[in-house]
Amino acid sequence: MTVSQQVFLRDAMRRLNLTRDVFAGRIGVKRRALDTWLLPEGSQEYRAMPEVVNRFVTEIVENEALLQKYAQSAQSGPLRNRIAADGKHQLLSVDQFSRESVEELFRIADQMQPIARRQKVSRVLEGAVLGNLFFEASTRTRVSFGAAFCRLGGSVCDTTGFTFSSMAKGESIYDTSRVMSGYVDAMVIRHPEKGSVAEFARATNIPVVNGGDGPGEHPSQALLDLYTILTEFSRLGKLLDGAHIALVGDLKYGRTVHSLIKLLALYRGLKFTLISPRGLEMPDYILDQTSTRGHVIEQSNSLEEGLAGGVDVIYATRVQKERFAAEELEGYTPEFQVNKAIIDKCCGPDVIVMHPLPRDSREGANDLSTDLNHDSRLAIFRQTDNGIPVRMAIFAVLLGVEGLVQHSLRDVTWSPPSHIGPDDSVFHGMD
């Protein structure tokens, strides 16, 4: 087996569109046995699946329909060519992805998990330099991209804010992009103006990743969000097709939800409940794009009414005050806060609560409540952790080294923690 057992089995379930329970029944094993085979190899609970099961699963996935699908994928060339933006190996929008290509990226992210979980190291990007150009404040996105690049062996040059940029002296986006392209091998760019990252990308042929362009898009965040939902659903024995997703909060300026709903729309038969304060509803052009795929879309200005009857995922966002005009809404009312009481009242024990962060934890902000911090339904830290393997996969694909990673792995020389945080749930541990 050229890939890890975990990646092999996840790929089989994803391609066959089967939950763990159904997949276990299909191959004639107990769910508990399958769970141990799906653990990372470094886990104490990990077990190698019998060779007869390996052969049987291989036979299942190699049926006529999937062979045709593999052939079509192979004929269309490397993933970076299939998701190219105007012929360039750049990631500017989630519109570059089909369901097939996004799931291929996630299979690569699965291969990155041992590195992200600090069990293995790889140096496939040794000598490469990333330019992190952030013209807006950022902590998670900037550090996450930098860490992902470094974990593949590269190095990072950072710049944050207009004050420390030559653009403060009047330099154009074109000049800045062209100059930086002579210094680095890839760029991640965050800029407050919608469409600005595309302008950077047009001025260069090196890989450019959109780290957020004002109220426009945030494709890597949406990718890690979708990866998280699929991972959580796999743990819970659910399929994304047919799921009920609630997007809550500032849907007008929240670029993360703009990108996420477009990715989710690649799946089948979803129901979207869009819950926002008046004046912060999802833009019409995104609603039109989503509805053409046959999904059910409901809108509400009441959190309790929108969540009534339960949903599979609650994706909350903060108010994007930095993008408001003076006359617009300043924040959420207390009735709009996603907290333990409202979730206990309206949702079941398997609901997944997400947030792109940062959340405003100050009194009166009424953002996602901290009273969910020790609730296993809160997935925000699993969500942020998933940013590393997904962004590693993005870099590997854009720089054309994804095929080298599996054979480059070696054990770490230090002792990583068993859990990243002291209060992590059991399924959130490093193992």
C-alpha positions as CSV (number, residue, x, y, z in Angstrom):
1,M,0.0,0.0,0.0
2,T,1.6,3.3,-1.2
3,V,-0.5,5.4,1.1
4,S,-1.3,5.0,4.8
5,Q,-4.0,2.7,5.9
6,Q,-6.0,5.6,7.3
7,V,-5.8,7.5,4.0
8,F,-6.7,4.4,2.0
9,L,-9.8,3.7,4.0
10,R,-11.0,7.3,4.2
11,D,-10.6,7.5,0.4
12,A,-12.6,4.3,-0.1
13,M,-15.5,5.6,2.1
14,R,-15.4,9.0,0.4
15,R,-15.4,7.6,-3.1
16,L,-18.2,5.1,-2.3
17,N,-20.1,7.8,-0.4
18,L,-20.6,5.5,2.6
19,T,-20.7,6.2,6.3
20,R,-18.5,4.3,8.7
21,D,-21.4,2.1,9.8
22,V,-22.5,1.3,6.3
23,F,-18.9,0.8,5.1
24,A,-18.2,-1.6,8.0
25,G,-21.3,-3.6,7.2
26,R,-20.4,-3.6,3.5
27,I,-17.0,-5.3,4.2
28,G,-18.3,-7.5,7.0
29,V,-16.5,-6.1,10.0
30,K,-17.5,-4.5,13.3
31,R,-17.6,-0.7,13.5
32,R,-15.1,-0.8,16.4
33,A,-12.6,-2.7,14.3
34,L,-12.9,-0.2,11.5
35,D,-12.4,2.7,13.9
36,T,-9.1,1.2,15.1
37,W,-7.9,0.9,11.4
38,L,-8.8,4.5,10.8
39,L,-6.6,5.9,13.6
40,P,-3.1,7.4,12.8
41,E,-0.4,4.8,12.9
42,G,1.2,6.4,16.0
43,S,-1.9,6.0,18.1
44,Q,-1.9,3.4,20.9
45,E,-5.3,2.1,19.7
46,Y,-4.2,1.7,16.1
47,R,-4.5,-1.7,14.5
48,A,-3.4,-2.9,11.1
49,M,-6.2,-4.3,9.0
50,P,-5.9,-7.9,7.8
51,E,-4.5,-8.4,4.3
52,V,-7.8,-10.1,3.3
53,V,-9.7,-6.9,4.2
54,N,-7.2,-4.8,2.2
55,R,-7.8,-6.9,-0.9
56,F,-11.5,-6.9,-0.4
57,V,-11.7,-3.1,0.0
58,T,-9.5,-2.7,-3.1
59,E,-11.8,-4.9,-5.1
60,I,-14.8,-2.8,-3.9
61,V,-13.4,0.5,-5.0
62,E,-12.1,-0.8,-8.3
63,N,-15.5,-1.2,-9.8
64,E,-16.4,-0.2,-13.4
65,A,-17.9,3.2,-12.5
66,L,-14.9,4.3,-10.3
67,L,-12.4,3.0,-12.8
68,Q,-14.0,5.3,-15.3
69,K,-13.9,8.2,-12.8
70,Y,-10.2,7.5,-12.1
71,A,-9.5,7.5,-15.8
72,Q,-11.2,10.8,-16.4
73,S,-9.3,12.3,-13.5
74,A,-6.0,11.0,-14.8
75,Q,-6.6,12.2,-18.4
76,S,-7.3,15.8,-17.1
77,G,-3.8,16.0,-15.6
78,P,-2.4,17.1,-12.2
79,L,-4.8,18.7,-9.7
80,R,-3.0,22.0,-9.9
81,N,-3.8,22.2,-13.6
82,R,-7.5,21.4,-13.0
83,I,-8.0,24.1,-10.4
84,A,-5.8,26.7,-12.1
85,A,-7.0,30.3,-12.2
86,D,-6.7,31.7,-15.7
87,G,-4.1,29.0,-16.5
88,K,-1.9,29.9,-13.4
89,H,-1.3,27.7,-10.4
90,Q,-3.1,30.1,-8.0
91,L,-5.9,29.8,-5.5
92,L,-8.1,32.9,-5.6
93,S,-11.7,31.5,-5.3
94,V,-13.5,28.4,-4.3
95,D,-15.2,28.6,-7.8
96,Q,-12.0,26.9,-9.1
97,F,-13.2,23.6,-7.5
98,S,-15.5,20.8,-8.4
99,R,-16.7,18.3,-5.9
100,E,-14.2,15.8,-7.4
101,S,-11.2,18.2,-7.2
102,V,-12.0,19.4,-3.6
103,E,-12.2,15.8,-2.4
104,E,-8.9,15.1,-4.1
105,L,-7.4,18.0,-2.2
106,F,-8.8,16.5,1.0
107,R,-7.2,13.1,0.3
108,I,-3.9,15.0,0.1
109,A,-4.7,16.8,3.3
110,D,-5.3,13.4,4.9
111,Q,-1.7,12.4,3.9
112,M,-0.5,15.6,5.7
113,Q,-2.1,14.6,9.0
114,P,0.9,12.8,10.4
115,I,3.0,15.9,9.8
116,A,0.4,18.3,11.1
117,R,0.0,16.1,14.2
118,R,3.8,16.2,14.8
119,Q,4.4,12.5,14.3
120,K,6.3,12.9,11.0
121,V,8.4,15.5,9.2
122,S,8.9,16.2,5.5
123,R,11.3,18.5,3.6
124,V,9.7,18.5,0.2
125,L,9.7,22.4,0.1
126,E,13.2,22.8,1.5
127,G,14.7,25.9,-0.1
128,A,11.4,27.4,-1.0
129,V,10.3,30.8,0.5
130,L,6.8,32.0,1.2
131,G,5.9,35.6,1.2
132,N,3.0,36.3,3.7
133,L,1.7,39.7,2.6
134,F,-1.0,40.7,5.0
135,F,-2.4,44.2,4.6
136,E,-5.1,43.5,7.2
137,A,-4.6,42.3,10.8
138,S,-4.4,38.6,11.1
139,T,-3.2,36.0,13.6
140,R,-4.6,32.6,12.8
141,T,-4.5,32.8,9.0
142,R,-1.0,34.3,8.8
143,V,0.5,32.0,11.3
144,S,-1.3,28.9,10.0
145,F,-0.1,29.5,6.4
146,G,3.4,30.1,7.7
147,A,3.4,27.0,9.9
148,A,2.0,24.9,7.0
149,F,4.8,26.0,4.7
150,C,7.4,25.4,7.3
151,R,6.2,21.9,8.1
152,L,6.9,21.0,4.5
153,G,10.4,22.3,4.9
154,G,10.1,25.8,3.5
155,S,10.7,29.2,5.1
156,V,8.6,32.3,5.5
157,C,8.9,36.1,5.1
158,D,6.2,38.1,6.8
159,T,4.8,41.6,6.4
160,T,1.7,42.9,8.2
161,G,-0.2,46.2,7.6
162,F,0.1,49.0,5.1
163,T,2.3,51.0,7.5
164,F,5.2,48.7,6.9
165,S,4.6,48.3,3.2
166,S,5.9,50.3,0.2
167,M,2.3,50.7,-0.8
168,A,2.1,53.4,2.0
169,K,4.5,55.3,-0.3
170,G,2.2,55.0,-3.2
171,E,3.5,51.8,-4.8
172,S,1.0,50.1,-7.0
173,I,-0.3,46.5,-6.4
174,Y,1.3,45.5,-9.8
175,D,4.7,46.8,-8.7
176,T,4.5,45.3,-5.3
177,S,3.5,41.9,-6.7
178,R,6.1,41.9,-9.4
179,V,8.9,42.8,-7.0
180,M,7.9,40.3,-4.4
181,S,7.8,37.6,-7.0
182,G,11.5,38.0,-7.5
183,Y,12.1,37.3,-3.8
184,V,9.8,34.4,-3.0
185,D,8.4,31.2,-4.5
186,A,4.8,31.7,-3.4
187,M,2.6,34.4,-1.9
188,V,-0.3,34.5,0.5
189,I,-2.1,37.8,0.3
190,R,-4.8,39.4,2.5
191,H,-6.1,42.8,1.5
192,P,-9.1,44.8,2.6
193,E,-10.5,45.5,-0.9
194,K,-12.5,42.9,-2.7
195,G,-10.8,41.7,-5.9
196,S,-7.4,43.1,-4.8
197,V,-5.8,39.6,-4.5
198,A,-6.8,38.8,-8.1
199,E,-5.0,42.0,-9.1
200,F,-1.8,40.8,-7.3
201,A,-2.2,37.4,-9.0
202,R,-2.4,39.0,-12.5
203,A,1.0,40.6,-12.0
204,T,2.9,37.3,-11.4
205,N,3.2,33.8,-12.5
206,I,4.2,32.3,-9.1
207,P,1.6,30.7,-6.9
208,V,-0.7,33.2,-5.1
209,V,-3.2,32.2,-2.4
210,N,-6.1,34.5,-1.5
211,G,-5.9,34.9,2.3
212,G,-9.0,37.1,2.3
213,D,-10.0,40.0,0.1
214,G,-12.2,42.3,2.1
215,P,-15.8,41.2,2.0
216,G,-15.1,38.9,-1.0
217,E,-13.8,35.4,-0.4
218,H,-11.6,33.4,1.9
219,P,-11.1,30.1,0.0
220,S,-8.6,28.4,2.3
221,Q,-10.8,29.0,5.3
222,A,-13.8,27.5,3.4
223,L,-11.8,24.5,2.5
224,L,-10.7,23.8,6.0
225,D,-14.3,24.4,7.2
226,L,-15.6,21.8,4.7
227,Y,-12.8,19.4,5.6
228,T,-13.8,19.8,9.2
229,I,-17.5,19.1,8.5
230,L,-16.6,16.0,6.5
231,T,-14.3,14.8,9.3
232,E,-16.9,15.4,12.0
233,F,-19.6,13.7,10.0
234,S,-17.4,10.7,9.5
235,R,-16.9,10.5,13.2
236,L,-20.7,10.7,13.8
237,G,-21.6,8.3,11.0
238,K,-23.3,11.0,8.8
239,L,-23.1,12.0,5.2
240,L,-22.9,15.6,4.0
241,D,-25.4,14.9,1.2
242,G,-28.8,15.9,2.5
243,A,-27.5,17.7,5.6
244,H,-29.1,20.8,7.2
245,I,-26.6,23.7,7.6
246,A,-27.3,26.9,9.6
247,L,-25.1,29.9,8.8
248,V,-25.5,32.5,11.5
249,G,-24.4,36.1,11.9
250,D,-23.0,38.7,9.6
251,L,-23.7,37.0,6.3
252,K,-23.3,40.2,4.3
253,Y,-19.7,41.0,5.0
254,G,-18.5,37.6,6.3
255,R,-16.3,36.4,3.5
256,T,-15.9,33.0,5.1
257,V,-19.6,32.1,4.7
258,H,-19.5,33.5,1.1
259,S,-16.9,30.9,0.2
260,L,-18.2,28.1,2.4
261,I,-21.8,28.1,1.0
262,K,-20.4,27.9,-2.5
263,L,-18.3,24.8,-1.6
264,L,-21.2,23.2,0.3
265,A,-23.4,23.7,-2.7
266,L,-21.2,21.2,-4.6
267,Y,-22.9,18.4,-2.6
268,R,-26.4,17.1,-3.0
269,G,-29.8,17.9,-1.4
270,L,-28.6,20.3,1.3
271,K,-30.9,22.6,3.3
272,F,-29.4,26.0,4.3
273,T,-30.9,28.1,7.0
274,L,-29.4,31.6,6.8
275,I,-29.9,33.5,10.1
276,S,-28.7,37.1,10.3
277,P,-29.6,40.4,11.9
278,R,-31.7,42.7,9.6
279,G,-29.4,44.4,7.1
280,L,-26.7,41.7,7.2
281,E,-28.4,39.1,5.0
282,M,-26.4,36.9,2.5
283,P,-25.8,38.8,-0.8
284,D,-28.3,38.0,-3.6
285,Y,-25.7,36.9,-6.1
286,I,-24.5,34.1,-3.8
287,L,-28.1,33.1,-3.1
288,D,-28.8,32.9,-6.8
289,Q,-25.6,30.8,-7.4
290,T,-26.6,28.4,-4.6
291,S,-30.2,28.0,-5.5
292,T,-29.5,27.0,-9.1
293,R,-28.0,23.8,-7.7
294,G,-31.4,22.7,-6.3
295,H,-30.7,23.3,-2.6
296,V,-33.4,24.5,-0.1
297,I,-32.6,27.9,1.3
298,E,-34.5,29.5,4.2
299,Q,-33.7,32.9,5.7
300,S,-34.5,34.2,9.2
301,N,-33.8,37.1,11.4
302,S,-34.4,35.1,14.6
303,L,-31.8,32.7,15.9
304,E,-34.3,30.6,17.9
305,E,-36.8,30.3,15.0
306,G,-34.0,29.5,12.6
307,L,-32.6,26.7,14.8
308,A,-36.0,25.3,15.8
309,G,-36.2,21.6,15.0
310,G,-32.5,21.2,15.0
311,V,-29.7,21.3,12.4
312,D,-26.6,19.3,11.7
313,V,-24.1,22.2,11.7
314,I,-24.2,25.7,13.2
315,Y,-21.6,28.0,11.6
316,A,-21.5,31.3,13.5
317,T,-19.6,34.4,12.5
318,R,-18.8,37.6,14.2
319,V,-20.0,41.1,13.2
320,Q,-17.5,42.5,10.7
321,K,-17.5,46.0,12.2
322,E,-14.4,47.1,10.3
323,R,-16.4,46.9,7.1
324,F,-19.5,48.8,8.3
325,A,-20.6,52.3,7.3
326,A,-21.4,54.6,10.3
327,E,-25.2,54.1,10.0
328,E,-25.1,50.3,10.0
329,L,-25.7,47.8,12.8
330,E,-23.1,47.9,15.5
331,G,-23.4,44.4,16.9
332,Y,-25.6,41.5,17.8
333,T,-28.4,41.6,20.4
334,P,-28.3,39.1,23.3
335,E,-31.0,37.1,21.5
336,F,-28.6,36.5,18.7
337,Q,-25.8,34.9,20.7
338,V,-25.1,31.2,20.0
339,N,-24.7,29.7,23.4
340,K,-25.3,26.5,25.3
341,A,-28.8,27.3,26.3
342,I,-30.1,27.9,22.8
343,I,-28.3,24.8,21.4
344,D,-29.6,22.6,24.2
345,K,-33.1,23.9,23.5
346,C,-33.1,23.6,19.7
347,C,-30.5,21.1,18.7
348,G,-29.5,17.5,19.4
349,P,-26.4,16.0,20.9
350,D,-24.6,15.5,17.6
351,V,-24.8,19.1,16.3
352,I,-21.5,20.6,15.2
353,V,-20.8,24.2,16.3
354,M,-18.2,26.1,14.2
355,H,-16.8,29.6,13.9
356,P,-14.0,30.9,11.7
357,L,-12.5,32.9,14.6
358,P,-11.6,35.3,16.1
359,R,-14.7,35.4,18.2
360,D,-15.3,38.5,20.2
361,S,-15.4,37.3,23.8
362,R,-15.9,40.8,25.4
363,E,-19.0,41.4,27.4
364,G,-21.8,42.7,25.2
365,A,-20.4,41.4,22.0
366,N,-22.9,38.5,21.9
367,D,-20.6,36.5,19.7
368,L,-20.3,32.7,20.0
369,S,-20.4,32.1,23.8
370,T,-17.5,30.8,25.9
371,D,-19.9,28.7,27.9
372,L,-19.5,26.0,25.1
373,N,-15.7,25.8,25.6
374,H,-15.9,22.4,27.3
375,D,-18.8,21.1,25.2
376,S,-17.7,18.4,22.7
377,R,-20.2,19.8,20.2
378,L,-17.9,22.8,19.9
379,A,-15.5,22.1,17.0
380,I,-13.7,25.5,16.7
381,F,-10.4,24.2,17.9
382,R,-10.5,21.0,15.8
383,Q,-11.5,23.4,13.0
384,T,-8.4,25.6,13.4
385,D,-6.1,22.5,13.8
386,N,-7.4,21.3,10.4
387,G,-6.1,24.5,8.9
388,I,-2.6,23.1,8.9
389,P,-3.1,19.9,6.8
390,V,-5.4,21.7,4.4
391,R,-3.0,24.6,3.8
392,M,-0.1,22.1,3.5
393,A,-2.1,20.3,0.8
394,I,-2.8,23.7,-1.0
395,F,0.9,24.5,-1.0
396,A,1.9,21.0,-2.1
397,V,-0.6,21.0,-5.0
398,L,0.3,24.5,-6.2
399,L,4.0,23.8,-6.1
400,G,3.6,20.3,-7.6
401,V,5.1,18.2,-4.8
402,E,2.1,16.3,-3.5
403,G,3.4,13.1,-5.0
404,L,6.6,13.4,-3.1
405,V,5.3,13.8,0.4
406,Q,4.4,10.2,1.2
407,H,7.9,8.9,0.4
408,S,9.6,11.8,2.2
409,L,8.2,11.2,5.7
410,R,10.5,10.4,8.7
411,D,9.8,10.2,12.4
412,V,10.0,13.4,14.5
413,T,12.9,13.5,16.9
414,W,11.0,15.3,19.7
415,S,8.1,14.3,21.9
416,P,4.9,15.9,20.8
417,P,2.0,16.4,23.3
418,S,-0.8,13.8,23.3
419,H,-3.3,16.6,23.3
420,I,-2.8,20.1,22.0
421,G,-5.0,21.7,24.7
422,P,-5.5,20.6,28.3
423,D,-9.3,20.4,27.8
424,D,-9.5,18.7,24.4
425,S,-12.1,16.0,23.9
426,V,-10.8,12.5,23.5
427,F,-11.3,12.5,19.7
428,H,-9.4,15.8,19.5
429,G,-6.1,14.4,20.7
430,M,-2.9,14.3,18.7
431,D,-3.4,10.5,18.4
